[in-house]
Amino acid sequence: MTEYSAFDRARFMQEEGTSRSARTEFARDRARVTHSSALRRLGAKTQVLAPGAGDFARTRLTHSLEVAQVGREMAVEFGIDPDVVDTACLAHDLGHPPFGHNGEKALNEWAQDFGGFEGNAQTLRLITRIEQKVQNSEGQSFGLNLTRATLDACCKYPWTRENAVNDTGADRSIKFGVYEDDIPVFEWIREGAPERLKCFEAQIMDFSDDVAYSVHDFEDAIVENFIKLEELSVQANEDQIVSEIERWNGNRIPRHELVSAMNRLQSNQFWLTSFSGDPKQAGQLKNLTSNVIGSFVSRTTEATFASNSSSGFARYAADVVVPPEVEAEIAIFKGLVSFFLMSAQPRQTYYEWQRALLSELADELLATNGEYLDPYSRIQWAKASNDIEKHRVIVDQIAVFTDAAALKLHNGLIGSKRRTL
């Protein structure tokens, strides 16, 4: 296994007397995330479908566990520390608010003039200050105080909002990984790192996330009867679906490559032409997801080994190489979920209700001068000296909530004037 240096194992706040010889520093990182309240809350946060919408669908927690399983196996394959990758995969969605990406959109719109909102930047903020574990003698919180290598592996977008890039997806959201007032710890994490370049461990986390959510969201949408597989075999529908997939990925992948990817997937031995939920089909669907994930990972692993001649892969020694065919097939799965679920017209009223609920809740928490904030946020509210800082406290508070907690507080403060989940 690749050796990591004392620099990689360093913590932003030095700790004394907490090490056990049986565990590495990176194993301690993983334990801290595993036992965090933030990870537990993901069990009640939307992945694509709301928690409780069905017995089968993933939550943010089960999604994160699946990402970690993919990432850890890839880390072992490349000979890098699996705990670094595992921890980054477990932590990658900790900053996401209620209602999934829809909630992220609502908070970003609400805080547009006060630094905005980005789930990955919120993750960094949560693990370096909001999640309560390590404090100095003055009471300053350092969050989970993870090692430099692990924190860097969590940085999917290692730049500020000022230097953000537009996402290639349909919503053209702004992607960045750190808020302005978190720059000191970010600069410590990124010391010596090439500008705007993700470390190898973060690239594995990012790829594992793409693999897991593209395939599993597709599986969930089939089981919950949103995706109609029989409609995919109709040529007119296929043309419309491919057009939606083109739009969803910002026309980044040529249409002919998407059509070829669709054909490859439909020729898979486990592909279904319909789904009724009977045990045989349920098993076949599970075999499809397993087969496709294994194919994505094996082809990417082979391409990465073939393209990197270095003797090691850790940190900045190499890059993950995703073959264009794999990128196109992942885009197909994402696009199918978008076409049948997220972009479907009947769902838009529901999504608008979710965004309005979070915006109304944010307005009310701001207007009530910190009265209904949790203990951590009340302390931060008392320290806030301007509108930017006050809005950030409200964003921090709402981002912590589960779906149910946000709905309960909204109904308690404002009243259930809108339909319930």
N, C-alpha and C positions, 0 to 999 in steps of 0.2 A: 504494500500500500504506500502511496505517496506520503512523504513526511511533510508535516506542517510546522512552521517556525513558531517561536515564542511571540513574534509579531502577530501572526495569525490567531494565536490563542489568547491574546491580550483582551482585557475588558476595559470599557470606557472609565469605569470606576474600579480601581484596584480593590480586590477583596482578599481578606486574610482569614486563615483558619477554617475555610469551608470545603477544602479539597479532600477527597477520599481517593486513596491509591487505586481502588478497584475501578474507578471511572475516569475517563478522559474528560478534558474540558468540554469537548464537543458533545459527549454523552450527557454531561450536566446541562448543556444548552437544550438538548432534546427533552430532558426531564422537566425543565422549567416551562417549556411550551406545553408539553403534554398535561401538566398539572395546572395550567393557567385557567382562570375563569373565562378569559376571552375565547379559548378553544372550546370550552363546554357550551358557551352561548351559541356557537355556530350550529349546534344541534337544533336550534329553534329559529334559524335564519334561512331565508329562501335561497335555494340554488337556482332553479328555474321555476319549479312549482312550489307553492307555499307549503311549509311544514303542516302535516295533517291533511293535505289535499287528497292523499291516497296512501296506502300502506307501503307502496313500492318506491316512490320517488325519493331521490337523494335530498339531503339537506346540505348546507355548507360544510357541516362536520363530516358527513360520510364522503362527500366529494373530496375534502382535504385528506382524509385517510387513504383514499384511492390514489390521489396524486402522489402521496408519500410512498405508497407501495411501488408505483412505477419508478419514481425518482431514486429510491433506495437501491432497487435492483440495477438501474443504470450506473449508479455510483460504484457499486461493487464491480461491475463489468469494466469500468475505466480505472479501477484501482485508486479511487479517491475516497476520502472519509465519508462513509455512508450516513453518519449522524449529522454532518453538516447539511447534506442535501435533504435528508429526511426532515430535519428541523425547519428548513426553509420551506419545504412543501407543506408541512403542517401549519406554518405561520402565514402562508402567502395570502390568505383571505381574512385574516383576523381583523383587519380594518374595515371590512365591508359592512355597510349599514343594513337596517331592515329592508326587505323587499328586493334584495339582490341588486343587479345593475340598474334597475329602475329607481331604487332608493338612492343609489349613487348619483344618478342624473338629477333627482330632485334636490339633494343637498348641494350639488355643484351649482345649480341655478340659484338657489337661495343665498349662497355665499359667494356669488360671482364677483362682487365688488370688495370682498374681504379675504381674498386668497384662494377661493374656490374649494372644491372637494375632489379628491382622487383616492380611490380605495387603497392603492399601493403606498401612497404617501401617508395615509392614515395608519396603515399597518406599521410602518417604520415608527410613527409617532406613538402608537400603542405599545410596541415592545420596548421602546427606549424611554418612555415616561409615564404613560397612563396606567398600564398594568402594574399593580403594586407588588413589588418583591424586594427591591434594593433601594435604600435611601442613605444619604450621607448624614453626618452629624447635625447638619442644619435643616434636615427634613426634605432636602431636594430629592425628587424621585428619579431614578435611573431605569425605571421599568424592570424588565427581566435581566438587564445588564448582560446580554449575551456577548460572546466573543466576536472579534472583528471579522473573522472568516465567515461565521454564521450570519451575522448582520449583513455582510456584503452579499451573501448568497440569497438574501431576502430582497435585494434591490433589483427589481425587474426593470425599472426606469431610472437609472442613476443620474438624474438631473432635476433641476428646479422647474417650477411652473414657468418662470421667465424664459427658460430654454426648452420648453415643452415641444412635443411633436404631435401632430394630428394622428389619431388612430386611423387605420385603413378601413375600419368597419363602417357600417352604414350610418351609425349615429355620429361619426366624426368627432368623438369625444377627445378631449385634451389629455394626453398621458404624461405624467411626471411622477417622481418618486419621493419628493421631499418638500415640505412647506418651509417658508422663509425662516421661521423661528426654530426649526430643527436643523438648520445648516451646521451648527458646531459639531454635533455628533455625526452628521453625514460626512463632514470633511475628515473627521477622525477615522471613520469607517473606510473612506476612499483614499486615505493617504497612500501615495505611490501608485494608485491605480490609473490606467489609461482613461482619459476623459471620455465619458459617455459609453464606455464599453462594459458590458456585464461580464462578471467572472464566469468561469466554466460551470461552477456549481449553480449559479443563478440561471444560466442558460438551460441546464438540465431541469431545474424547477419549472421554468417557463414552458419548455417543451412538454414536460409531464402534465402540466396543467392543461395545455391545449389537447393533448391526447385524451386525458380523462374526461374533461367536460364535453368535448365534441362527441365522443362515442356514448358516454353515459347519459347525456341530456337527450340524445337521439333515442336511446333505449327507454328512458323514462317517458318520453313523449309518445312512443308507440304503446307502451303498457297502459298509459293513462288515456289512450284513445284520441290523442290529438293528431298524430301522424297516421294517415291512411295509406298503407303500403300499396294497396291495389291501385291507387291513383298515380303511382310512380310509373306504372307500365303503360300509361296512356301517353302517346307522343306529344299531344298538345299540352298536357300537364307538365311533361318533362321539360319542354321548351320554356314554359312559364317559370318553372322551378329553377332552372339553370339561370334564367335572367335575374331572379331574386338572389341567387347565390352570388352572381356577378356583382349585384348592387351591395350585398352584404359585405363582401371583401374589398369593396372600393375599386372594382375592375383591375385588381392587382394581378389576378391570374387569368390568362387568356381563356376565352370561352371554349375553344377546342380542347384545351387541357382539362377543363371542368367536365366536359362531356365524356372524355376518355376516362376520367376518374370515376364518374358515375357508372359507366359501363363496367369498369374493373370491379367496383364494389358489388354491382348487381350480379356479377358472374361468380362471386364468392360462393363456395359450396354450402354455406349456412344462410345465405340471403333468403328472406321470406317474401312472398308475394302478397301475403295477407297475415293478419294476426287476430286470433279470437281469444287468446289467453289460455288455451288448453295446455296441459302439462308438456306435451310433445313440442308444441310451438314455443313455449316458455323456455324449454331447454335449448331449442335451436337458436333462439334469440340470444341467450346467454353465451352459447358457443360462438355466435357471430361476433359479439362484442369482445370476447377473449381472443378470438382469431385475429381480428382487425387490430386490436391494441398490440398484440405480439408482433404483427407485421410492421406496424408503425415503428415500434421500438427497435426491432432487429435491423430493419433497413437503415434507420438513422444511426444506429450504433456502428454498422458496417461502414457507412459513408464517413462517419467521424473518424474511425480508425484509419481509413484509407486516405483521408485528407490531412491528417496531422502526423508529422514525422517525429515529433518530440518524444522523449522517453517518459514524460509524465503529462498529466492532464489538469492537475490542480490549479485553482485560482486563474492565472492569466497565461498559462502555458499552451492553451489550445482553445478551439471553438467547436461547438456542436454544429454539425452539418446535417440539415434536414433536406432530403432529396425533394426536388420539385413535385414528384408524383405523390409523395406523402403529404406535402403541403396542400395539394389539390384535393386529396381524399379527405383530409381533415376539414377543408373548406366545404366540401359537400355535406358532411354531417352537420356542421354549424349552420349552413344555409337551409338545410331541411328543417331544422328546429325553428329557425327564423320564419320560414315560409308558412309552416303549419301552426306555429304557436305565437312567437313573440311579435311577428308583424301581422298576424291575422286580425282582421278588422273587428270581429266580435270581442277580442281581448282588450282593445284599446281603451274602452270605458273603464275597465278594471284597473289598467295601468295608470290612467289619469287619476282615478280615485286614490291609489297608493301615493302618488306624488303629491297630490293636494293634502292628504293627511299629514305627511311629513312636513310640508311647508307650513301648514297651520300650526302644527305642534312646535316647530321652531319659532314661529312668530310669538306664540303664547309663552314659551319658556323665556324668550328675550324680554317680553313685556312684563313678566312677573318678577323681574329683577333677581333671578337666581333662587327663588323660593322653593322650586320643585326639582332642583338639581340634586344629584347624588353627592355624597360627602366629598369625593375628590373634586368634582366640578364646582361645588360651592367654594372650596378653597381657591380654585383658579379664578372663579368669578370675582372674589374679593380682591384678588391681585390685579385683575384686568384694569387698565388705565385708559383704554380708548375703545372705539367701536370695533376695530379690527380684532382686538383681543377678546372682547365680549362675544362677538359672532363666532370666533374660533372655539370658545368654551361651549357654546350651544351645539356646534357641529360635533365636537368631541363627545358630548353627552348623547346626542341622538345616534351617532355611529355605534355606540356601545350597545344600544337597545337590541333586543330580539324583536321579531315581528310582533309577537303578542304583547310585549312590554310597551312598544310604541303605540299600539292600538289601545291598550288599557289606559295609558296616561292621557292619550288624546281624548278618549271618551270621558275620562274623569274630569279633565280641565275644560273641554269644549262641548262635550255632549256628543252622543252618537247620532249626529244629524245625517251621516252618510251610512250606506249599507255596511254591514259587518262582513268580515272575512268568511 
